[in-house]
Amino acid sequence: MKILTVLLTVAIAVVFIGTAMAVPPGKTVEFTDGAMGKVIFDGKVHADKGLKCNDCHTKIWPMKKGTKMTMADMNGGKFCGTCHNGTKAFATKDSKNCGKCHKK
């Protein structure tokens, strides 16, 4: 019984850790990119489109602070590029969209 309680506690913690580490609506996280300027991710913008934190965490984004991502990754369909592919959302590959995320 004790083992079952411990396993259940761990399972619950794993389920809720994505919510704890994601950027909730009303909060932002800033990524720095020396060449193109910083990117400020606003959880509210995505929530307003009907997305929930666990739509990306942990399905698309690993839950690890400091995860490195590149435009090549995104253009290859990873990270933001999973949805920002020109079909579901504006494409990361299209240079006219750079200013939608990157701010000098």
Biopython code that builds the backbone (N, CA, C, O; Angstrom):
import numpy as np
from Bio.PDB.StructureBuilder import StructureBuilder

atoms = [
    (1, "MET", "N", (0.825, -1.195, 0.000)),
    (1, "MET", "CA", (0.000, 0.000, 0.000)),
    (1, "MET", "C", (0.868, 1.257, 0.000)),
    (1, "MET", "O", (0.557, 2.250, -0.658)),
    (2, "LYS", "N", (1.964, 1.185, 0.758)),
    (2, "LYS", "CA", (2.874, 2.328, 0.845)),
    (2, "LYS", "C", (3.489, 2.630, -0.520)),
    (2, "LYS", "O", (3.627, 3.795, -0.891)),
    (3, "ILE", "N", (3.856, 1.599, -1.263)),
    (3, "ILE", "CA", (4.451, 1.769, -2.588)),
    (3, "ILE", "C", (3.432, 2.388, -3.535)),
    (3, "ILE", "O", (3.780, 3.263, -4.329)),
    (4, "LEU", "N", (2.194, 1.952, -3.463)),
    (4, "LEU", "CA", (1.137, 2.499, -4.308)),
    (4, "LEU", "C", (0.936, 3.988, -4.035)),
    (4, "LEU", "O", (0.744, 4.770, -4.967)),
    (5, "THR", "N", (0.979, 4.380, -2.766)),
    (5, "THR", "CA", (0.835, 5.793, -2.397)),
    (5, "THR", "C", (1.983, 6.625, -2.957)),
    (5, "THR", "O", (1.763, 7.720, -3.475)),
    (6, "VAL", "N", (3.198, 6.111, -2.856)),
    (6, "VAL", "CA", (4.367, 6.819, -3.376)),
    (6, "VAL", "C", (4.271, 6.949, -4.900)),
    (6, "VAL", "O", (4.517, 8.027, -5.442)),
    (7, "LEU", "N", (3.920, 5.875, -5.586)),
    (7, "LEU", "CA", (3.801, 5.916, -7.046)),
    (7, "LEU", "C", (2.704, 6.883, -7.490)),
    (7, "LEU", "O", (2.878, 7.610, -8.468)),
    (8, "LEU", "N", (1.599, 6.895, -6.789)),
    (8, "LEU", "CA", (0.513, 7.820, -7.109)),
    (8, "LEU", "C", (0.947, 9.266, -6.892)),
    (8, "LEU", "O", (0.624, 10.133, -7.704)),
    (9, "THR", "N", (1.664, 9.534, -5.828)),
    (9, "THR", "CA", (2.171, 10.880, -5.551)),
    (9, "THR", "C", (3.122, 11.340, -6.646)),
    (9, "THR", "O", (3.035, 12.479, -7.106)),
    (10, "VAL", "N", (4.018, 10.472, -7.064)),
    (10, "VAL", "CA", (4.968, 10.808, -8.133)),
    (10, "VAL", "C", (4.218, 11.062, -9.440)),
    (10, "VAL", "O", (4.536, 12.011, -10.156)),
    (11, "ALA", "N", (3.234, 10.232, -9.757)),
    (11, "ALA", "CA", (2.469, 10.410, -10.996)),
    (11, "ALA", "C", (1.738, 11.752, -11.000)),
    (11, "ALA", "O", (1.716, 12.438, -12.021)),
    (12, "ILE", "N", (1.157, 12.123, -9.899)),
    (12, "ILE", "CA", (0.456, 13.411, -9.802)),
    (12, "ILE", "C", (1.444, 14.563, -9.965)),
    (12, "ILE", "O", (1.148, 15.541, -10.651)),
    (13, "ALA", "N", (2.599, 14.455, -9.346)),
    (13, "ALA", "CA", (3.617, 15.509, -9.462)),
    (13, "ALA", "C", (4.064, 15.669, -10.910)),
    (13, "ALA", "O", (4.228, 16.794, -11.382)),
    (14, "VAL", "N", (4.264, 14.569, -11.618)),
    (14, "VAL", "CA", (4.695, 14.630, -13.017)),
    (14, "VAL", "C", (3.635, 15.304, -13.875)),
    (14, "VAL", "O", (3.971, 16.095, -14.757)),
    (15, "VAL", "N", (2.377, 15.011, -13.636)),
    (15, "VAL", "CA", (1.290, 15.605, -14.412)),
    (15, "VAL", "C", (1.237, 17.112, -14.222)),
    (15, "VAL", "O", (1.019, 17.851, -15.182)),
    (16, "PHE", "N", (1.435, 17.573, -12.996)),
    (16, "PHE", "CA", (1.291, 18.998, -12.710)),
    (16, "PHE", "C", (2.560, 19.811, -12.893)),
    (16, "PHE", "O", (2.496, 21.040, -12.866)),
    (17, "ILE", "N", (3.704, 19.183, -13.079)),
    (17, "ILE", "CA", (4.943, 19.947, -13.236)),
    (17, "ILE", "C", (4.930, 20.773, -14.513)),
    (17, "ILE", "O", (5.495, 21.867, -14.532)),
    (18, "GLY", "N", (4.303, 20.286, -15.584)),
    (18, "GLY", "CA", (4.213, 21.052, -16.832)),
    (18, "GLY", "C", (3.495, 22.365, -16.621)),
    (18, "GLY", "O", (3.918, 23.392, -17.152)),
    (19, "THR", "N", (2.420, 22.353, -15.858)),
    (19, "THR", "CA", (1.675, 23.571, -15.579)),
    (19, "THR", "C", (2.508, 24.522, -14.738)),
    (19, "THR", "O", (2.459, 25.734, -14.949)),
    (20, "ALA", "N", (3.258, 24.006, -13.806)),
    (20, "ALA", "CA", (4.054, 24.857, -12.927)),
    (20, "ALA", "C", (5.188, 25.540, -13.678)),
    (20, "ALA", "O", (5.567, 26.658, -13.331)),
    (21, "MET", "N", (5.740, 24.886, -14.704)),
    (21, "MET", "CA", (6.899, 25.431, -15.388)),
    (21, "MET", "C", (6.541, 26.204, -16.657)),
    (21, "MET", "O", (7.381, 26.930, -17.189)),
    (22, "ALA", "N", (5.322, 26.060, -17.147)),
    (22, "ALA", "CA", (4.912, 26.754, -18.365)),
    (22, "ALA", "C", (4.684, 28.228, -18.087)),
    (22, "ALA", "O", (4.567, 28.635, -16.931)),
    (23, "VAL", "N", (4.621, 29.030, -19.139)),
    (23, "VAL", "CA", (4.366, 30.462, -19.007)),
    (23, "VAL", "C", (2.854, 30.652, -18.997)),
    (23, "VAL", "O", (2.206, 30.496, -20.032)),
    (24, "PRO", "N", (2.287, 30.986, -17.848)),
    (24, "PRO", "CA", (0.830, 31.109, -17.771)),
    (24, "PRO", "C", (0.342, 32.392, -18.430)),
    (24, "PRO", "O", (1.122, 33.320, -18.640)),
    (25, "PRO", "N", (-0.956, 32.446, -18.758)),
    (25, "PRO", "CA", (-1.522, 33.674, -19.319)),
    (25, "PRO", "C", (-1.238, 34.853, -18.388)),
    (25, "PRO", "O", (-1.379, 34.746, -17.170)),
    (26, "GLY", "N", (-0.840, 35.968, -18.975)),
    (26, "GLY", "CA", (-0.523, 37.153, -18.186)),
    (26, "GLY", "C", (0.946, 37.265, -17.807)),
    (26, "GLY", "O", (1.371, 38.288, -17.269)),
    (27, "LYS", "N", (1.719, 36.234, -18.079)),
    (27, "LYS", "CA", (3.151, 36.236, -17.773)),
    (27, "LYS", "C", (3.928, 36.118, -19.078)),
    (27, "LYS", "O", (3.394, 35.669, -20.092)),
    (28, "THR", "N", (5.172, 36.518, -19.044)),
    (28, "THR", "CA", (6.027, 36.417, -20.222)),
    (28, "THR", "C", (7.362, 35.781, -19.844)),
    (28, "THR", "O", (7.749, 35.753, -18.675)),
    (29, "VAL", "N", (8.039, 35.281, -20.839)),
    (29, "VAL", "CA", (9.412, 34.807, -20.676)),
    (29, "VAL", "C", (10.198, 35.390, -21.839)),
    (29, "VAL", "O", (9.700, 35.460, -22.963)),
    (30, "GLU", "N", (11.419, 35.804, -21.565)),
    (30, "GLU", "CA", (12.244, 36.455, -22.578)),
    (30, "GLU", "C", (13.413, 35.562, -22.964)),
    (30, "GLU", "O", (14.128, 35.033, -22.112)),
    (31, "PHE", "N", (13.585, 35.409, -24.264)),
    (31, "PHE", "CA", (14.723, 34.691, -24.819)),
    (31, "PHE", "C", (15.612, 35.720, -25.498)),
    (31, "PHE", "O", (15.108, 36.613, -26.181)),
    (32, "THR", "N", (16.907, 35.615, -25.325)),
    (32, "THR", "CA", (17.804, 36.569, -25.964)),
    (32, "THR", "C", (18.454, 35.930, -27.180)),
    (32, "THR", "O", (18.900, 34.783, -27.155)),
    (33, "ASP", "N", (18.490, 36.711, -28.233)),
    (33, "ASP", "CA", (19.104, 36.289, -29.487)),
    (33, "ASP", "C", (19.925, 37.476, -29.952)),
    (33, "ASP", "O", (19.368, 38.465, -30.427)),
    (34, "GLY", "N", (21.217, 37.394, -29.826)),
    (34, "GLY", "CA", (22.080, 38.523, -30.143)),
    (34, "GLY", "C", (21.918, 39.081, -31.535)),
    (34, "GLY", "O", (21.970, 40.296, -31.722)),
    (35, "ALA", "N", (21.725, 38.229, -32.508)),
    (35, "ALA", "CA", (21.671, 38.675, -33.897)),
    (35, "ALA", "C", (20.341, 39.332, -34.255)),
    (35, "ALA", "O", (20.328, 40.378, -34.904)),
    (36, "MET", "N", (19.251, 38.747, -33.853)),
    (36, "MET", "CA", (17.932, 39.210, -34.275)),
    (36, "MET", "C", (17.167, 39.973, -33.201)),
    (36, "MET", "O", (16.086, 40.496, -33.474)),
    (37, "GLY", "N", (17.698, 40.046, -32.000)),
    (37, "GLY", "CA", (16.995, 40.710, -30.913)),
    (37, "GLY", "C", (16.257, 39.712, -30.052)),
    (37, "GLY", "O", (16.173, 38.526, -30.371)),
    (38, "LYS", "N", (15.721, 40.218, -28.951)),
    (38, "LYS", "CA", (15.077, 39.318, -28.000)),
    (38, "LYS", "C", (13.695, 38.880, -28.487)),
    (38, "LYS", "O", (13.046, 39.557, -29.284)),
    (39, "VAL", "N", (13.280, 37.739, -27.983)),
    (39, "VAL", "CA", (11.947, 37.203, -28.238)),
    (39, "VAL", "C", (11.243, 37.150, -26.894)),
    (39, "VAL", "O", (11.751, 36.565, -25.938)),
    (40, "ILE", "N", (10.078, 37.762, -26.829)),
    (40, "ILE", "CA", (9.291, 37.721, -25.605)),
    (40, "ILE", "C", (8.078, 36.843, -25.865)),
    (40, "ILE", "O", (7.225, 37.175, -26.687)),
    (41, "PHE", "N", (8.008, 35.727, -25.162)),
    (41, "PHE", "CA", (6.887, 34.813, -25.300)),
    (41, "PHE", "C", (5.831, 35.200, -24.278)),
    (41, "PHE", "O", (6.110, 35.272, -23.082)),
    (42, "ASP", "N", (4.626, 35.446, -24.752)),
    (42, "ASP", "CA", (3.501, 35.823, -23.896)),
    (42, "ASP", "C", (2.495, 34.682, -23.878)),
    (42, "ASP", "O", (1.871, 34.384, -24.897)),
    (43, "GLY", "N", (2.337, 34.051, -22.733)),
    (43, "GLY", "CA", (1.399, 32.943, -22.600)),
    (43, "GLY", "C", (-0.028, 33.343, -22.925)),
    (43, "GLY", "O", (-0.803, 32.511, -23.399)),
    (44, "LYS", "N", (-0.400, 34.604, -22.682)),
    (44, "LYS", "CA", (-1.765, 35.071, -22.930)),
    (44, "LYS", "C", (-2.113, 35.042, -24.418)),
    (44, "LYS", "O", (-3.230, 34.681, -24.791)),
    (45, "VAL", "N", (-1.168, 35.418, -25.257)),
    (45, "VAL", "CA", (-1.410, 35.416, -26.705)),
    (45, "VAL", "C", (-1.828, 34.021, -27.163)),
    (45, "VAL", "O", (-2.767, 33.874, -27.945)),
    (46, "HIS", "N", (-1.136, 33.012, -26.681)),
    (46, "HIS", "CA", (-1.445, 31.643, -27.072)),
    (46, "HIS", "C", (-2.722, 31.150, -26.388)),
    (46, "HIS", "O", (-3.505, 30.423, -27.000)),
    (47, "ALA", "N", (-2.940, 31.530, -25.144)),
    (47, "ALA", "CA", (-4.173, 31.147, -24.440)),
    (47, "ALA", "C", (-5.390, 31.762, -25.125)),
    (47, "ALA", "O", (-6.444, 31.132, -25.203)),
    (48, "ASP", "N", (-5.248, 32.984, -25.620)),
    (48, "ASP", "CA", (-6.350, 33.644, -26.327)),
    (48, "ASP", "C", (-6.710, 32.918, -27.626)),
    (48, "ASP", "O", (-7.817, 33.075, -28.143)),
    (49, "LYS", "N", (-5.785, 32.134, -28.142)),
    (49, "LYS", "CA", (-6.040, 31.336, -29.354)),
    (49, "LYS", "C", (-6.640, 29.972, -28.999)),
    (49, "LYS", "O", (-6.870, 29.137, -29.874)),
    (50, "GLY", "N", (-6.888, 29.758, -27.699)),
    (50, "GLY", "CA", (-7.508, 28.510, -27.258)),
    (50, "GLY", "C", (-6.534, 27.426, -26.848)),
    (50, "GLY", "O", (-6.943, 26.290, -26.609)),
    (51, "LEU", "N", (-5.246, 27.755, -26.761)),
    (51, "LEU", "CA", (-4.255, 26.751, -26.383)),
    (51, "LEU", "C", (-4.129, 26.659, -24.869)),
    (51, "LEU", "O", (-4.319, 27.641, -24.152)),
    (52, "LYS", "N", (-3.813, 25.488, -24.411)),
    (52, "LYS", "CA", (-3.574, 25.231, -22.998)),
    (52, "LYS", "C", (-2.092, 24.922, -22.829)),
    (52, "LYS", "O", (-1.428, 24.494, -23.774)),
    (53, "CYS", "N", (-1.579, 25.140, -21.626)),
    (53, "CYS", "CA", (-0.154, 24.928, -21.362)),
    (53, "CYS", "C", (0.317, 23.547, -21.815)),
    (53, "CYS", "O", (1.367, 23.409, -22.442)),
    (54, "ASN", "N", (-0.491, 22.516, -21.482)),
    (54, "ASN", "CA", (-0.023, 21.164, -21.814)),
    (54, "ASN", "C", (-0.177, 20.805, -23.290)),
    (54, "ASN", "O", (0.174, 19.694, -23.687)),
    (55, "ASP", "N", (-0.694, 21.722, -24.112)),
    (55, "ASP", "CA", (-0.670, 21.487, -25.559)),
    (55, "ASP", "C", (0.777, 21.487, -26.063)),
    (55, "ASP", "O", (1.106, 20.786, -27.019)),
    (56, "CYS", "N", (1.620, 22.264, -25.425)),
    (56, "CYS", "CA", (3.043, 22.326, -25.810)),
    (56, "CYS", "C", (3.948, 21.630, -24.799)),
    (56, "CYS", "O", (4.892, 20.936, -25.178)),
    (57, "HIS", "N", (3.664, 21.811, -23.545)),
    (57, "HIS", "CA", (4.480, 21.211, -22.482)),
    (57, "HIS", "C", (3.845, 19.908, -22.067)),
    (57, "HIS", "O", (2.712, 19.959, -21.588)),
    (58, "THR", "N", (4.391, 18.863, -22.187)),
    (58, "THR", "CA", (5.709, 18.391, -22.567)),
    (58, "THR", "C", (5.714, 17.740, -23.946)),
    (58, "THR", "O", (6.680, 17.076, -24.322)),
    (59, "LYS", "N", (4.647, 17.930, -24.688)),
    (59, "LYS", "CA", (4.535, 17.292, -25.999)),
    (59, "LYS", "C", (5.531, 17.866, -27.008)),
    (59, "LYS", "O", (6.136, 17.120, -27.778)),
    (60, "ILE", "N", (5.701, 19.187, -27.004)),
    (60, "ILE", "CA", (6.582, 19.849, -27.968)),
    (60, "ILE", "C", (7.862, 20.335, -27.288)),
    (60, "ILE", "O", (8.962, 20.171, -27.817)),
    (61, "TRP", "N", (7.703, 20.928, -26.125)),
    (61, "TRP", "CA", (8.841, 21.499, -25.387)),
    (61, "TRP", "C", (9.281, 20.569, -24.280)),
    (61, "TRP", "O", (8.453, 20.127, -23.483)),
    (62, "PRO", "N", (10.577, 20.256, -24.207)),
    (62, "PRO", "CA", (11.051, 19.490, -23.052)),
    (62, "PRO", "C", (10.983, 20.395, -21.815)),
    (62, "PRO", "O", (11.192, 21.604, -21.918)),
    (63, "MET", "N", (10.703, 19.834, -20.698)),
    (63, "MET", "CA", (10.586, 20.616, -19.474)),
    (63, "MET", "C", (11.964, 20.761, -18.833)),
    (63, "MET", "O", (12.230, 20.194, -17.773)),
    (64, "LYS", "N", (12.822, 21.517, -19.480)),
    (64, "LYS", "CA", (14.178, 21.692, -18.992)),
    (64, "LYS", "C", (14.592, 23.130, -19.246)),
    (64, "LYS", "O", (14.663, 23.573, -20.392)),
    (65, "LYS", "N", (14.865, 23.853, -18.176)),
    (65, "LYS", "CA", (15.298, 25.238, -18.299)),
    (65, "LYS", "C", (16.626, 25.276, -19.055)),
    (65, "LYS", "O", (17.506, 24.442, -18.841)),
    (66, "GLY", "N", (16.745, 26.262, -19.940)),
    (66, "GLY", "CA", (17.982, 26.413, -20.689)),
    (66, "GLY", "C", (18.041, 25.594, -21.962)),
    (66, "GLY", "O", (19.098, 25.492, -22.585)),
    (67, "THR", "N", (16.909, 25.003, -22.360)),
    (67, "THR", "CA", (16.879, 24.242, -23.605)),
    (67, "THR", "C", (17.283, 25.159, -24.758)),
    (67, "THR", "O", (16.727, 26.245, -24.917)),
    (68, "LYS", "N", (18.230, 24.726, -25.540)),
    (68, "LYS", "CA", (18.706, 25.522, -26.670)),
    (68, "LYS", "C", (17.848, 25.238, -27.891)),
    (68, "LYS", "O", (17.560, 24.085, -28.209)),
    (69, "MET", "N", (17.444, 26.304, -28.570)),
    (69, "MET", "CA", (16.688, 26.141, -29.808)),
    (69, "MET", "C", (17.262, 27.090, -30.837)),
    (69, "MET", "O", (17.756, 28.165, -30.498)),
    (70, "THR", "N", (17.197, 26.696, -32.072)),
    (70, "THR", "CA", (17.698, 27.523, -33.153)),
    (70, "THR", "C", (16.600, 27.710, -34.196)),
    (70, "THR", "O", (15.609, 26.980, -34.203)),
    (71, "MET", "N", (16.780, 28.681, -35.064)),
    (71, "MET", "CA", (15.827, 28.871, -36.144)),
    (71, "MET", "C", (15.837, 27.653, -37.066)),
    (71, "MET", "O", (14.804, 27.295, -37.632)),
    (72, "ALA", "N", (16.988, 27.021, -37.216)),
    (72, "ALA", "CA", (17.048, 25.808, -38.036)),
    (72, "ALA", "C", (16.158, 24.717, -37.436)),
    (72, "ALA", "O", (15.475, 23.995, -38.162)),
    (73, "ASP", "N", (16.171, 24.604, -36.092)),
    (73, "ASP", "CA", (15.277, 23.653, -35.431)),
    (73, "ASP", "C", (13.821, 23.997, -35.726)),
    (73, "ASP", "O", (13.033, 23.136, -36.115)),
    (74, "MET", "N", (13.478, 25.268, -35.534)),
    (74, "MET", "CA", (12.084, 25.691, -35.733)),
    (74, "MET", "C", (11.658, 25.521, -37.183)),
    (74, "MET", "O", (10.559, 25.041, -37.461)),
    (75, "ASN", "N", (12.527, 25.915, -38.108)),
    (75, "ASN", "CA", (12.207, 25.758, -39.529)),
    (75, "ASN", "C", (12.091, 24.292, -39.921)),
    (75, "ASN", "O", (11.460, 23.959, -40.924)),
    (76, "GLY", "N", (12.699, 23.421, -39.130)),
    (76, "GLY", "CA", (12.615, 21.979, -39.342)),
    (76, "GLY", "C", (11.427, 21.338, -38.634)),
    (76, "GLY", "O", (11.282, 20.115, -38.639)),
    (77, "GLY", "N", (10.573, 22.169, -38.020)),
    (77, "GLY", "CA", (9.366, 21.646, -37.392)),
    (77, "GLY", "C", (9.479, 21.325, -35.919)),
    (77, "GLY", "O", (8.594, 20.680, -35.356)),
    (78, "LYS", "N", (10.553, 21.765, -35.284)),
    (78, "LYS", "CA", (10.697, 21.547, -33.840)),
    (78, "LYS", "C", (10.321, 22.825, -33.092)),
    (78, "LYS", "O", (10.219, 23.897, -33.688)),
    (79, "PHE", "N", (10.120, 22.699, -31.800)),
    (79, "PHE", "CA", (9.786, 23.828, -30.921)),
    (79, "PHE", "C", (8.638, 24.645, -31.506)),
    (79, "PHE", "O", (7.597, 24.074, -31.830)),
    (80, "CYS", "N", (8.790, 25.942, -31.649)),
    (80, "CYS", "CA", (7.731, 26.805, -32.184)),
    (80, "CYS", "C", (7.301, 26.366, -33.578)),
    (80, "CYS", "O", (6.134, 26.504, -33.945)),
    (81, "GLY", "N", (8.235, 25.844, -34.345)),
    (81, "GLY", "CA", (7.963, 25.437, -35.717)),
    (81, "GLY", "C", (6.992, 24.277, -35.843)),
    (81, "GLY", "O", (6.511, 23.988, -36.938)),
    (82, "THR", "N", (6.696, 23.609, -34.734)),
    (82, "THR", "CA", (5.704, 22.537, -34.758)),
    (82, "THR", "C", (4.353, 23.085, -35.204)),
    (82, "THR", "O", (3.655, 22.463, -36.004)),
    (83, "CYS", "N", (3.990, 24.257, -34.679)),
    (83, "CYS", "CA", (2.721, 24.902, -35.060)),
    (83, "CYS", "C", (2.934, 26.050, -36.040)),
    (83, "CYS", "O", (2.101, 26.288, -36.916)),
    (84, "HIS", "N", (4.045, 26.758, -35.892)),
    (84, "HIS", "CA", (4.331, 27.903, -36.767)),
    (84, "HIS", "C", (4.967, 27.391, -38.054)),
    (84, "HIS", "O", (6.146, 27.608, -38.334)),
    (85, "ASN", "N", (4.121, 26.695, -38.827)),
    (85, "ASN", "CA", (4.572, 26.032, -40.049)),
    (85, "ASN", "C", (3.910, 26.595, -41.304)),
    (85, "ASN", "O", (4.098, 26.071, -42.402)),
    (86, "GLY", "N", (3.130, 27.673, -41.132)),
    (86, "GLY", "CA", (2.437, 28.259, -42.276)),
    (86, "GLY", "C", (1.057, 27.681, -42.501)),
    (86, "GLY", "O", (0.292, 28.200, -43.314)),
    (87, "THR", "N", (0.730, 26.620, -41.796)),
    (87, "THR", "CA", (-0.590, 26.012, -41.909)),
    (87, "THR", "C", (-1.410, 26.302, -40.666)),
    (87, "THR", "O", (-2.494, 26.879, -40.747)),
    (88, "LYS", "N", (-0.894, 25.902, -39.526)),
    (88, "LYS", "CA", (-1.600, 26.131, -38.261)),
    (88, "LYS", "C", (-1.420, 27.570, -37.787)),
    (88, "LYS", "O", (-2.363, 28.179, -37.281)),
    (89, "ALA", "N", (-0.237, 28.107, -37.946)),
    (89, "ALA", "CA", (0.085, 29.483, -37.554)),
    (89, "ALA", "C", (1.138, 30.005, -38.538)),
    (89, "ALA", "O", (1.681, 29.249, -39.344)),
    (90, "PHE", "N", (1.414, 31.316, -38.457)),
    (90, "PHE", "CA", (2.377, 31.894, -39.404)),
    (90, "PHE", "C", (3.693, 31.121, -39.374)),
    (90, "PHE", "O", (4.089, 30.588, -38.338)),
    (91, "ALA", "N", (4.358, 31.068, -40.514)),
    (91, "ALA", "CA", (5.553, 30.248, -40.672)),
    (91, "ALA", "C", (6.810, 30.941, -40.163)),
    (91, "ALA", "O", (7.040, 32.120, -40.432)),
    (92, "THR", "N", (7.628, 30.178, -39.415)),
    (92, "THR", "CA", (8.918, 30.703, -38.973)),
    (92, "THR", "C", (9.873, 30.846, -40.155)),
    (92, "THR", "O", (10.793, 31.661, -40.097)),
    (93, "LYS", "N", (9.680, 30.080, -41.220)),
    (93, "LYS", "CA", (10.568, 30.111, -42.384)),
    (93, "LYS", "C", (10.426, 31.386, -43.210)),
    (93, "LYS", "O", (11.346, 31.756, -43.939)),
    (94, "ASP", "N", (9.287, 32.056, -43.104)),
    (94, "ASP", "CA", (9.013, 33.235, -43.923)),
    (94, "ASP", "C", (9.638, 34.470, -43.276)),
    (94, "ASP", "O", (9.230, 34.864, -42.183)),
    (95, "SER", "N", (10.621, 35.086, -43.934)),
    (95, "SER", "CA", (11.364, 36.213, -43.361)),
    (95, "SER", "C", (10.482, 37.426, -43.049)),
    (95, "SER", "O", (10.865, 38.261, -42.229)),
    (96, "LYS", "N", (9.329, 37.539, -43.674)),
    (96, "LYS", "CA", (8.451, 38.671, -43.362)),
    (96, "LYS", "C", (7.826, 38.538, -41.969)),
    (96, "LYS", "O", (7.242, 39.494, -41.460)),
    (97, "ASN", "N", (7.946, 37.373, -41.361)),
    (97, "ASN", "CA", (7.384, 37.138, -40.022)),
    (97, "ASN", "C", (8.377, 37.335, -38.891)),
    (97, "ASN", "O", (7.992, 37.234, -37.726)),
    (98, "CYS", "N", (9.624, 37.608, -39.184)),
    (98, "CYS", "CA", (10.658, 37.711, -38.139)),
    (98, "CYS", "C", (10.244, 38.686, -37.029)),
    (98, "CYS", "O", (10.374, 38.378, -35.844)),
    (99, "GLY", "N", (9.749, 39.855, -37.421)),
    (99, "GLY", "CA", (9.384, 40.887, -36.452)),
    (99, "GLY", "C", (8.200, 40.545, -35.568)),
    (99, "GLY", "O", (7.932, 41.252, -34.596)),
    (100, "LYS", "N", (7.491, 39.481, -35.884)),
    (100, "LYS", "CA", (6.375, 39.058, -35.030)),
    (100, "LYS", "C", (6.877, 38.481, -33.705)),
    (100, "LYS", "O", (6.163, 38.499, -32.703)),
    (101, "CYS", "N", (8.085, 37.979, -33.708)),
    (101, "CYS", "CA", (8.674, 37.405, -32.487)),
    (101, "CYS", "C", (9.913, 38.153, -32.030)),
    (101, "CYS", "O", (10.079, 38.418, -30.840)),
    (102, "HIS", "N", (10.785, 38.496, -32.974)),
    (102, "HIS", "CA", (12.071, 39.122, -32.628)),
    (102, "HIS", "C", (11.917, 40.641, -32.532)),
    (102, "HIS", "O", (11.431, 41.288, -33.459)),
    (103, "LYS", "N", (12.344, 41.197, -31.388)),
    (103, "LYS", "CA", (12.270, 42.644, -31.155)),
    (103, "LYS", "C", (13.688, 43.165, -30.934)),
    (103, "LYS", "O", (14.426, 42.671, -30.082)),
    (104, "LYS", "N", (14.044, 44.168, -31.719)),
    (104, "LYS", "CA", (15.396, 44.775, -31.582)),
    (104, "LYS", "C", (15.418, 45.716, -30.400)),
    (104, "LYS", "O", (16.450, 46.323, -30.114)),
]
sb = StructureBuilder()
sb.init_structure("model")
sb.init_model(0)
sb.init_chain("A")
sb.init_seg("    ")
for serial, (resi, resn, name, xyz) in enumerate(atoms, 1):
    if name == "N":
        sb.init_residue(resn, " ", resi, " ")
    sb.init_atom(name, np.array(xyz, "f"), 0.0, 1.0, " ", f" {name:<3s}", serial, name[0])
structure = sb.get_structure()
